[in-house]
Amino acid sequence: MRKFIVMLMSVIMMMSLSACTPTQPKMETTAPIPQAEASTGGASDKVPDPNVEPMEIISVYSKNNDGTGLNQAMDAVDKLTAEALVDKLIEYGVLEEGTTVVKYESKDGKGTLDLSKMPAKGGNDLVTLTAVGNTFIENFSLDKLKVLVNGKNYSGEKVKQGDNDLLEYVKDYKKIG
Protein backbone atom coordinates (compact mmCIF):
# COMPACT_ATOMS: atom_id res chain seq x y z
CA MET A 1 0.00 0.00 0.00
CA ARG A 2 2.88 2.29 0.77
CA LYS A 3 4.27 1.80 -2.73
CA PHE A 4 0.89 2.58 -4.20
CA ILE A 5 0.66 5.91 -2.29
CA VAL A 6 4.23 6.89 -3.28
CA MET A 7 3.43 6.11 -6.93
CA LEU A 8 0.19 8.06 -6.77
CA MET A 9 1.97 11.05 -5.20
CA SER A 10 4.68 10.89 -7.87
CA VAL A 11 2.11 10.90 -10.67
CA ILE A 12 0.25 13.82 -9.11
CA MET A 13 3.50 15.76 -8.67
CA MET A 14 4.52 15.16 -12.30
CA MET A 15 1.14 16.30 -13.52
CA SER A 16 1.24 19.46 -11.44
CA LEU A 17 4.76 20.30 -12.62
CA SER A 18 3.90 19.71 -16.25
CA ALA A 19 0.87 21.97 -15.90
CA CYS A 20 3.09 24.80 -14.55
CA THR A 21 5.71 24.72 -17.25
CA PRO A 22 5.38 27.41 -19.91
CA THR A 23 4.15 26.28 -23.26
CA GLN A 24 5.24 27.71 -26.55
CA PRO A 25 2.58 29.93 -28.18
CA LYS A 26 1.10 28.61 -31.36
CA MET A 27 2.51 30.25 -34.42
CA GLU A 28 -0.13 31.32 -36.88
CA THR A 29 0.69 30.05 -40.32
CA THR A 30 -1.81 32.17 -42.29
CA ALA A 31 -1.92 35.95 -42.40
CA PRO A 32 -4.87 37.53 -40.63
CA ILE A 33 -7.65 38.79 -42.89
CA PRO A 34 -7.67 42.60 -42.84
CA GLN A 35 -10.96 43.93 -41.58
CA ALA A 36 -12.36 47.39 -42.08
CA GLU A 37 -12.75 49.30 -38.85
CA ALA A 38 -16.31 50.00 -37.91
CA SER A 39 -17.26 53.66 -38.03
CA THR A 40 -19.31 55.01 -35.18
CA GLY A 41 -20.01 58.30 -36.93
CA GLY A 42 -18.78 60.18 -33.87
CA ALA A 43 -16.23 62.93 -33.44
CA SER A 44 -13.43 60.37 -33.06
CA ASP A 45 -13.98 59.34 -36.70
CA LYS A 46 -13.48 62.87 -37.97
CA VAL A 47 -9.98 63.64 -39.13
CA PRO A 48 -9.28 67.33 -39.75
CA ASP A 49 -8.11 68.23 -43.21
CA PRO A 50 -4.52 69.46 -42.85
CA ASN A 51 -4.92 71.66 -45.94
CA VAL A 52 -7.78 73.73 -44.52
CA GLU A 53 -6.96 77.00 -42.80
CA PRO A 54 -8.13 77.22 -39.17
CA MET A 55 -11.33 79.15 -38.53
CA GLU A 56 -11.95 81.79 -35.86
CA ILE A 57 -15.04 81.24 -33.69
CA ILE A 58 -17.04 84.44 -33.17
CA SER A 59 -20.20 85.62 -31.42
CA VAL A 60 -22.78 87.39 -33.54
CA TYR A 61 -25.69 89.30 -32.02
CA SER A 62 -28.84 89.67 -34.10
CA LYS A 63 -32.39 90.91 -33.60
CA ASN A 64 -34.86 88.48 -32.04
CA ASN A 65 -38.15 87.64 -33.75
CA ASP A 66 -40.14 90.56 -32.35
CA GLY A 67 -37.28 93.09 -32.60
CA THR A 68 -37.27 93.90 -28.87
CA GLY A 69 -33.95 92.29 -28.04
CA LEU A 70 -31.07 90.23 -29.34
CA ASN A 71 -30.14 86.61 -29.91
CA GLN A 72 -26.55 85.44 -29.68
CA ALA A 73 -25.15 82.91 -32.16
CA MET A 74 -21.75 81.30 -32.52
CA ASP A 75 -20.29 81.30 -36.02
CA ALA A 76 -16.89 81.12 -37.70
CA VAL A 77 -14.82 83.32 -40.00
CA ASP A 78 -11.53 82.65 -41.77
CA LYS A 79 -9.84 85.57 -40.02
CA LEU A 80 -11.17 87.93 -37.36
CA THR A 81 -11.43 91.33 -39.05
CA ALA A 82 -13.91 94.19 -38.87
CA GLU A 83 -14.96 93.38 -42.45
CA ALA A 84 -15.65 89.74 -41.53
CA LEU A 85 -17.84 90.81 -38.58
CA VAL A 86 -19.77 93.28 -40.73
CA ASP A 87 -20.32 90.53 -43.33
CA LYS A 88 -21.73 88.28 -40.58
CA LEU A 89 -23.96 91.11 -39.30
CA ILE A 90 -25.28 91.49 -42.87
CA GLU A 91 -25.80 87.72 -43.09
CA TYR A 92 -27.79 87.76 -39.83
CA GLY A 93 -29.95 90.69 -41.00
CA VAL A 94 -28.62 93.32 -38.59
CA LEU A 95 -27.02 95.50 -41.26
CA GLU A 96 -28.16 96.11 -44.83
CA GLU A 97 -26.58 94.48 -47.85
CA GLY A 98 -23.79 96.67 -49.19
CA THR A 99 -22.69 98.02 -45.81
CA THR A 100 -18.90 98.27 -45.66
CA VAL A 101 -16.28 99.21 -43.10
CA VAL A 102 -14.93 102.66 -43.89
CA LYS A 103 -12.41 102.41 -41.07
CA TYR A 104 -11.85 100.39 -37.91
CA GLU A 105 -9.23 100.98 -35.25
CA SER A 106 -8.77 100.06 -31.62
CA LYS A 107 -6.41 101.19 -28.91
CA ASP A 108 -6.32 100.64 -25.15
CA GLY A 109 -9.64 98.77 -25.07
CA LYS A 110 -11.52 101.44 -27.06
CA GLY A 111 -12.58 100.82 -30.65
CA THR A 112 -13.87 103.12 -33.36
CA LEU A 113 -16.00 101.61 -36.12
CA ASP A 114 -16.88 103.77 -39.12
CA LEU A 115 -19.52 102.15 -41.35
CA SER A 116 -20.67 103.23 -44.80
CA LYS A 117 -24.33 103.11 -43.71
CA MET A 118 -26.73 101.92 -41.05
CA PRO A 119 -30.20 100.46 -41.66
CA ALA A 120 -32.84 102.87 -42.89
CA LYS A 121 -35.29 104.34 -40.45
CA GLY A 122 -38.26 102.26 -39.38
CA GLY A 123 -36.49 99.59 -37.33
CA ASN A 124 -35.47 99.75 -33.70
CA ASP A 125 -32.14 101.57 -34.02
CA LEU A 126 -31.25 100.93 -30.36
CA VAL A 127 -31.45 97.17 -30.98
CA THR A 128 -29.38 97.49 -34.17
CA LEU A 129 -26.75 99.62 -32.47
CA THR A 130 -26.58 97.22 -29.51
CA ALA A 131 -26.17 94.22 -31.87
CA VAL A 132 -23.26 95.93 -33.64
CA GLY A 133 -21.76 97.06 -30.34
CA ASN A 134 -21.98 93.70 -28.56
CA THR A 135 -20.62 91.85 -31.61
CA PHE A 136 -17.55 94.08 -31.92
CA ILE A 137 -16.93 94.54 -28.18
CA GLU A 138 -17.04 90.80 -27.46
CA ASN A 139 -15.01 89.60 -30.44
CA PHE A 140 -12.29 92.25 -30.23
CA SER A 141 -12.26 92.24 -26.37
CA LEU A 142 -13.03 95.94 -26.18
CA ASP A 143 -14.27 97.96 -23.23
CA LYS A 144 -16.06 100.57 -25.36
CA LEU A 145 -16.94 101.18 -29.00
CA LYS A 146 -17.64 104.38 -30.93
CA VAL A 147 -19.86 103.86 -33.99
CA LEU A 148 -19.67 106.38 -36.82
CA VAL A 149 -21.48 106.48 -40.15
CA ASN A 150 -19.32 107.97 -42.90
CA GLY A 151 -17.18 109.75 -40.31
CA LYS A 152 -20.15 111.31 -38.46
CA ASN A 153 -21.80 110.41 -35.16
CA TYR A 154 -24.59 107.87 -35.48
CA SER A 155 -28.05 109.40 -35.54
CA GLY A 156 -31.20 107.30 -35.81
CA GLU A 157 -34.88 107.66 -34.88
CA LYS A 158 -34.39 106.89 -31.17
CA VAL A 159 -30.63 107.26 -30.76
CA LYS A 160 -28.59 110.36 -31.47
CA GLN A 161 -24.98 110.01 -30.40
CA GLY A 162 -22.69 112.85 -29.48
CA ASP A 163 -18.91 113.02 -29.72
CA ASN A 164 -18.40 111.43 -26.28
CA ASP A 165 -21.06 108.71 -26.58
CA LEU A 166 -19.52 105.23 -26.51
CA LEU A 167 -21.19 101.83 -26.55
CA GLU A 168 -20.50 99.36 -23.77
CA TYR A 169 -21.37 95.66 -23.73
CA VAL A 170 -25.05 95.17 -22.84
CA LYS A 171 -25.41 92.12 -20.59
CA ASP A 172 -29.22 92.05 -20.68
CA TYR A 173 -29.38 91.94 -24.47
CA LYS A 174 -32.44 89.63 -24.65
CA LYS A 175 -34.77 92.58 -23.86
CA ILE A 176 -33.68 96.10 -24.87
CA GLY A 177 -35.46 99.39 -24.33
Secondary structure, DSSP 8 states (H G I E B T S, - for coil): -HHHHHHHHHHHHHHHHHHHS--------S-----------SGGG----TTS---EEEEEEEE-TTSSSEEEEEEEESS--HHHHHHHHHHTTSS-TT--EEEEEEETTEEEEEES----TTS-HHHHHHHHHHHHHHHTT-SEEEEEETTEE-B-SS-B--TT--B---S-TTS--
